[in-house]
Amino acid sequence: EWNTPAVGAPEAEALAIARTADVIVYAGGISAQLEGEEMEVDYDGYSGGDRDRIELPALQQQLLEKLRATGKPVVFVNLSGSAIAMPWAAENLNAIVQAWYPGQAGGTAIADVLLGNYNPAGRLPITFYRATEDLPGFNDYGMNGRTYRYFAGKPLFPFGHGLSYTQFAYADL
């Protein structure tokens, strides 16, 4: 069951270790224990298991900022089943890998991508927005202002965004 971590949990130790690393790989995001239907979730930004805020949890944002302040390259492996607003991370970190909920062999698969043993050729099947405020209210089920087709703002990462070790071009779709 999800419980809000204590403020400053093992943060000092993590930062001390990070300062000795060549590269920092931070695995964060949210979990399936937070995202679901009709769940009791005692965490800011959730209502009955539904997310009413799309931002990265504040504790993680703060830790990422401290990791970046070490001066080391930081790779953020985002674990989530839906879009997360993370504009600071997109502007300040060296890389972001969207890993979704990767399952039992997820750690090995992510390591293969990070080490260049596997070509990360995936494309986003959804749009990642910059902030909750960019979207209509969560109780508004209309499509106006949502998805790649109806969103008129500037997304953080648009539908179809993704990088790989090769180049692709789409035309006449």
TORPA-379493 format. One record per residue: residue number from 1; z negated, y, x negated of N, C-alpha, C in turn. Coordinates in pm, whole numbers, plus 50000, padded with zeros to 5 digits. Last residue first. Example, Ala and Ser with C-alpha at 12.3 -4.5 7.8 and 13.67 -1.06 7.14 Angstrom:
% TORPA-379493
ATOM,2,49292,49775,48715,49286,49894,48633,49213,50003,48710
ATOM,1,49220,49431,48681,49220,49550,48770,49220,49670,48680
***
This chain:
% TORPA-379493
ATOM,173,54408,51089,49889,54319,51006,49969,54328,51042,50116
ATOM,172,54563,51184,49667,54624,51151,49795,54537,51059,49882
ATOM,171,54364,51059,49396,54468,51146,49449,54515,51093,49584
ATOM,170,54129,51049,49131,54164,51011,49270,54270,51109,49317
ATOM,169,54070,50917,48814,54125,51028,48892,54161,50973,49031
ATOM,168,53838,50848,48552,53908,50809,48673,53964,50933,48739
ATOM,167,53748,50735,48227,53784,50844,48317,53865,50790,48435
ATOM,166,53447,50580,48099,53592,50594,48107,53622,50707,48204
ATOM,165,53183,50556,48126,53232,50564,47989,53384,50572,47984
ATOM,164,53099,50773,48402,53112,50643,48338,53161,50664,48196
ATOM,163,52941,50931,48685,53002,50932,48552,53017,50790,48502
ATOM,162,52974,51068,49012,52929,50965,48919,53005,50976,48789
ATOM,161,53012,51144,49357,52979,51187,49220,52936,51067,49137
ATOM,160,53047,51069,49619,53148,51025,49523,53119,51066,49380
ATOM,159,52898,51356,49753,52946,51221,49781,53055,51186,49680
ATOM,158,52760,51572,49493,52836,51542,49615,52865,51393,49630
ATOM,157,52455,51685,49403,52553,51585,49363,52631,51545,49488
ATOM,156,52377,51923,49533,52334,51895,49396,52432,51795,49333
ATOM,155,52622,52109,49726,52529,51998,49704,52488,51989,49557
ATOM,154,52643,52408,49879,52675,52347,49750,52575,52234,49723
ATOM,153,52728,52385,50234,52663,52441,50116,52711,52375,49988
ATOM,152,52831,52250,50447,52910,52363,50398,52850,52425,50271
ATOM,151,52871,51926,50556,52783,52014,50480,52866,52125,50417
ATOM,150,53042,51744,50674,52998,51859,50753,52906,51955,50679
ATOM,149,53109,51547,50484,53210,51597,50576,53170,51727,50645
ATOM,148,52888,51467,50345,52997,51532,50272,53096,51598,50365
ATOM,147,52602,51543,50556,52701,51455,50494,52812,51535,50427
ATOM,146,52536,51823,50772,52497,51701,50700,52622,51627,50649
ATOM,145,52615,52025,50938,52532,52060,50822,52487,51942,50740
ATOM,144,52627,51830,51225,52659,51961,51170,52561,51995,51057
ATOM,143,52537,51600,51343,52596,51587,51209,52627,51722,51146
ATOM,142,52216,51581,51510,52357,51618,51504,52408,51611,51360
ATOM,141,51947,51542,51527,52028,51426,51490,52178,51455,51489
ATOM,140,51673,51703,51434,51808,51735,51482,51900,51623,51435
ATOM,139,51447,51647,51301,51451,51604,51441,51584,51638,51507
ATOM,138,51481,51768,51056,51490,51623,51062,51490,51568,51204
ATOM,137,51691,52062,51066,51563,51993,51084,51581,51843,51099
ATOM,136,51967,52080,50828,51906,52104,50959,51772,52030,50967
ATOM,135,51924,52170,50475,51962,52079,50584,51905,52124,50717
ATOM,134,51821,52323,50279,51967,52323,50292,52015,52244,50413
ATOM,133,51551,52270,50264,51593,52388,50340,51745,52398,50356
ATOM,132,51536,52062,50085,51519,52033,50227,51573,52148,50312
ATOM,131,51786,52102,49829,51654,52127,49887,51653,52090,50035
ATOM,130,52031,52003,49735,51943,52078,49643,51802,52094,49697
ATOM,129,52136,51663,49814,52125,51807,49841,52028,51871,49743
ATOM,128,52367,51419,49762,52233,51462,49720,52229,51614,49734
ATOM,127,52549,51213,49982,52537,51344,49917,52391,51369,49881
ATOM,126,52643,50869,49911,52584,50973,49994,52583,51104,49915
ATOM,125,52731,50699,49724,52780,50676,49860,52725,50777,49960
ATOM,124,52831,50787,49398,52733,50805,49505,52795,50781,49643
ATOM,123,52964,50527,49199,52981,50657,49261,52883,50668,49376
ATOM,122,52944,50347,48886,52914,50367,49026,52938,50510,49072
ATOM,121,52981,50270,48625,53097,50324,48695,53070,50348,48843
ATOM,120,52852,50233,48345,52795,50279,48471,52900,50347,48558
ATOM,119,52922,49953,48165,52983,50078,48206,52926,50122,48342
ATOM,118,52691,49817,47938,52755,49806,48068,52805,49944,48109
ATOM,117,52580,49884,47703,52630,49747,47716,52705,49724,47847
ATOM,116,52455,50125,47665,52600,50121,47655,52659,49982,47662
ATOM,115,52189,50149,47715,52228,50110,47579,52379,50100,47560
ATOM,114,52184,50207,47986,52135,50307,47891,52177,50276,47748
ATOM,113,52281,49964,48095,52354,50090,48115,52314,50191,48008
ATOM,112,52080,49785,48012,52219,49762,47971,52304,49889,47987
ATOM,111,51859,49895,48148,51862,49897,48001,52005,49876,47951
ATOM,110,51934,49834,48410,51922,49974,48369,51927,49985,48217
ATOM,109,51922,49551,48397,52048,49619,48432,52045,49765,48387
ATOM,108,51651,49511,48338,51753,49465,48244,51886,49537,48270
ATOM,107,51537,49619,48572,51503,49673,48440,51607,49636,48336
ATOM,106,51645,49452,48779,51678,49594,48768,51650,49653,48632
ATOM,105,51604,49197,48858,51668,49216,48727,51703,49363,48702
ATOM,104,51483,49244,49116,51417,49168,49010,51475,49192,48871
ATOM,103,51583,49575,49233,51545,49435,49245,51493,49375,49117
ATOM,102,51657,49852,49252,51742,49756,49182,51701,49609,49189
ATOM,101,51706,50086,49458,51598,49988,49445,51662,49865,49384
ATOM,100,51871,50332,49260,51838,50284,49394,51712,50197,49386
ATOM,99,51926,50460,49024,51917,50314,49020,51889,50252,49155
ATOM,98,52087,50712,48877,52041,50674,49011,52044,50522,49018
ATOM,97,51998,50873,48592,52061,50750,48639,52002,50719,48775
ATOM,96,52049,51165,48418,51986,51108,48536,52066,50984,48573
ATOM,95,51987,51331,48105,52063,51238,48189,51979,51197,48308
ATOM,94,51843,51546,48005,51963,51503,47935,52049,51409,48018
ATOM,93,51728,51809,48226,51715,51680,48158,51849,51637,48100
ATOM,92,51785,52051,48360,51704,52051,48238,51694,51919,48163
ATOM,91,51932,52031,48596,51961,52142,48505,51893,52129,48369
ATOM,90,51828,51808,48723,51972,51814,48697,52007,51922,48596
ATOM,89,51558,51884,48748,51595,51771,48662,51743,51777,48626
ATOM,88,51586,52091,48936,51531,52118,48803,51571,52008,48706
ATOM,87,51688,51957,49166,51770,52053,49093,51717,52085,48954
ATOM,86,51649,51722,49335,51593,51734,49200,51673,51834,49117
ATOM,85,51609,51551,49626,51642,51684,49575,51571,51701,49441
ATOM,84,51743,51234,49680,51626,51309,49634,51676,51445,49585
ATOM,83,51872,51002,49920,51889,51119,49833,51756,51185,49801
ATOM,82,51736,50666,49911,51803,50778,49975,51809,50894,49877
ATOM,81,51584,50488,49786,51683,50433,49878,51761,50540,49950
ATOM,80,51518,50516,49433,51504,50560,49572,51610,50490,49657
ATOM,79,51455,50605,49115,51450,50489,49204,51425,50540,49345
ATOM,78,51607,50747,48843,51557,50773,48978,51569,50648,49063
ATOM,77,51539,50797,48528,51591,50687,48609,51528,50703,48746
ATOM,76,51605,51049,48313,51533,51022,48437,51605,50911,48511
ATOM,75,51563,51103,47978,51650,51037,48075,51563,51004,48196
ATOM,74,51526,51353,47740,51464,51285,47854,51572,51232,47946
ATOM,73,51472,51419,47394,51569,51395,47503,51500,51315,47615
ATOM,72,51184,51627,47322,51258,51501,47309,51363,51491,47418
ATOM,71,51027,51841,47374,51145,51864,47291,51228,51738,47269
ATOM,70,50819,51837,47545,50797,51772,47415,50913,51798,47320
ATOM,69,50906,51940,47783,50844,52034,47690,50812,51971,47554
ATOM,68,50975,51712,47923,51083,51796,47867,51028,51891,47762
ATOM,67,50719,51635,48003,50796,51548,47912,50908,51628,47846
ATOM,66,50659,51846,48176,50578,51827,48055,50650,51737,47954
ATOM,65,50851,51799,48373,50852,51926,48302,50772,51916,48172
ATOM,64,50768,51547,48462,50899,51562,48399,50907,51692,48320
ATOM,63,50522,51619,48579,50524,51533,48460,50658,51543,48389
ATOM,62,50612,51776,48795,50526,51835,48692,50526,51752,48565
ATOM,61,50754,51582,48940,50822,51701,48890,50742,51764,48776
ATOM,60,50544,51410,49006,50650,51364,48917,50727,51482,48858
ATOM,59,50394,51572,49178,50332,51517,49057,50437,51470,48957
ATOM,58,50584,51625,49387,50538,51732,49297,50475,51679,49169
ATOM,57,50861,51406,49446,50718,51437,49459,50669,51532,49349
ATOM,56,51172,51567,49505,51097,51474,49420,50950,51507,49435
ATOM,55,51247,51656,49846,51221,51688,49706,51149,51573,49635
ATOM,54,51284,51623,50113,51365,51538,50025,51339,51564,49876
ATOM,53,51071,51583,50391,51105,51664,50273,51181,51572,50178
ATOM,52,51021,51396,50572,51058,51526,50627,51079,51628,50516
ATOM,51,51079,51054,50603,51069,51167,50512,51105,51295,50586
ATOM,50,50881,50840,50801,51006,50915,50787,50983,51030,50689
ATOM,49,50629,50742,50822,50725,50663,50746,50860,50731,50730
ATOM,48,50496,50948,50962,50515,50816,51023,50617,50730,50952
ATOM,47,50622,51168,50753,50566,51168,50887,50597,51033,50950
ATOM,46,50596,51327,50435,50626,51210,50517,50558,51221,50651
ATOM,45,50505,51528,50276,50650,51516,50291,50693,51397,50375
ATOM,44,50224,51381,50126,50290,51504,50165,50442,51484,50170
ATOM,43,50109,51077,50259,50164,51147,50144,50239,51269,50194
ATOM,42,50041,50817,50393,49952,50931,50371,49997,51005,50246
ATOM,41,50215,50648,50626,50227,50696,50490,50143,50823,50477
ATOM,40,50273,50392,50826,50165,50485,50801,50173,50525,50654
ATOM,39,50604,50371,50962,50502,50328,50866,50392,50434,50859
ATOM,38,50857,50378,51107,50726,50367,51172,50618,50310,51080
ATOM,37,51063,50261,50849,51053,50299,50990,50910,50276,51039
ATOM,36,51061,50403,50518,51070,50295,50615,51055,50349,50755
ATOM,35,50949,50475,50205,51064,50491,50293,51070,50375,50391
ATOM,34,50726,50385,50066,50724,50519,50125,50834,50538,50227
ATOM,33,50788,50141,49975,50660,50152,50044,50643,50290,50108
ATOM,32,51011,50179,49830,51032,50128,49965,50901,50129,50044
ATOM,31,50940,50486,49650,50950,50341,49665,50974,50304,49811
ATOM,30,51087,50743,49442,51000,50697,49550,51020,50547,49566
ATOM,29,51074,50853,49108,51139,50860,49238,51041,50822,49346
ATOM,28,51110,50702,48784,51031,50762,48891,51110,50763,49020
ATOM,27,51102,50649,48450,51140,50583,48575,51051,50637,48685
ATOM,26,51213,50806,48169,51114,50818,48276,51169,50752,48401
ATOM,25,51246,50773,47843,51307,50722,47965,51198,50720,48070
ATOM,24,51289,50971,47564,51197,50939,47673,51278,50892,47792
ATOM,23,51354,50897,47227,51409,50932,47358,51307,50890,47463
ATOM,22,51173,50857,47023,51301,50922,46992,51366,50974,47120
ATOM,21,50817,50923,47062,50942,50853,47093,51064,50930,47044
ATOM,20,50588,51064,47038,50624,50980,46924,50759,50911,46942
ATOM,19,50552,51189,47281,50573,51275,47163,50614,51194,47040
ATOM,18,50489,50976,47447,50622,51038,47456,50652,51123,47332
ATOM,17,50220,50934,47387,50320,50831,47349,50459,50892,47348
ATOM,16,50117,51167,47501,50095,51138,47359,50196,51036,47309
ATOM,15,50191,51135,47770,50248,51245,47692,50230,51223,47541
ATOM,14,50034,50913,47839,50181,50905,47848,50245,51014,47764
ATOM,13,49776,51019,47806,49821,50907,47722,49973,50896,47722
ATOM,12,49780,51213,48007,49757,51251,47866,49805,51142,47771
ATOM,11,49820,51059,48249,49919,51154,48200,49902,51188,48051
ATOM,10,49704,50865,48414,49714,50841,48269,49813,50937,48201
ATOM,9,49621,51120,48635,49597,50978,48610,49617,50946,48462
ATOM,8,49629,51384,48725,49609,51361,48582,49585,51216,48546
ATOM,7,49504,51304,49038,49561,51409,48956,49527,51381,48810
ATOM,6,49568,50970,49146,49471,51075,49111,49541,51178,49022
ATOM,5,49836,50901,49374,49770,50885,49245,49673,51001,49220
ATOM,4,49805,50803,49706,49836,50916,49620,49764,50898,49487
ATOM,3,49908,50474,49771,49798,50570,49766,49839,50681,49671
ATOM,2,50074,50225,49953,50086,50348,49874,49959,50431,49886
ATOM,1,50000,49882,49917,50000,50000,50000,50000,50124,49912
***
